[in-house]
Amino acid sequence: MATIILYMAYLLVPVLSFLFMFKLLDNNNKRTRYSVYYASLMSAFCLIVFLTGPQIS
């Protein structure tokens, strides 16, 4: 049960970080490029952790 909650948290991190960066950089024109870059980086990291998690534990 704890691993399911942990994996759901890993899947929610890119979405929340995307929304946070989108709101944070709302004042300038660099918003879209940075938020998409950051969200793709976070989602790639979380996907790697999500895929390698069951094999490690």
C-alpha positions, 0 to 999 in steps of 0.5 A, spaced: 500 500 500 505 504 501 508 503 494 502 505 491 502 511 495 509 513 493 508 511 486 502 516 485 506 521 489 512 520 483 506 521 478 503 527 481 510 531 482 511 533 474 504 535 474 504 540 480 511 542 478 508 544 472 503 548 475 507 551 480 512 554 474 506 556 470 504 560 476 511 563 478 513 565 471 506 568 469 509 575 469 514 574 463 514 571 456 519 566 458 513 562 462 512 557 457 519 555 455 521 554 462 515 551 465 515 546 459 522 544 460 522 543 467 516 539 467 519 534 462 525 534 466 521 532 472 516 527 468 523 524 465 526 523 472 519 521 475 518 516 470 525 513 471 524 512 478 517 509 477 520 504 472 526 502 476 522 502 483 519 495 483 526 492 481 530 495 486 525 494 492 
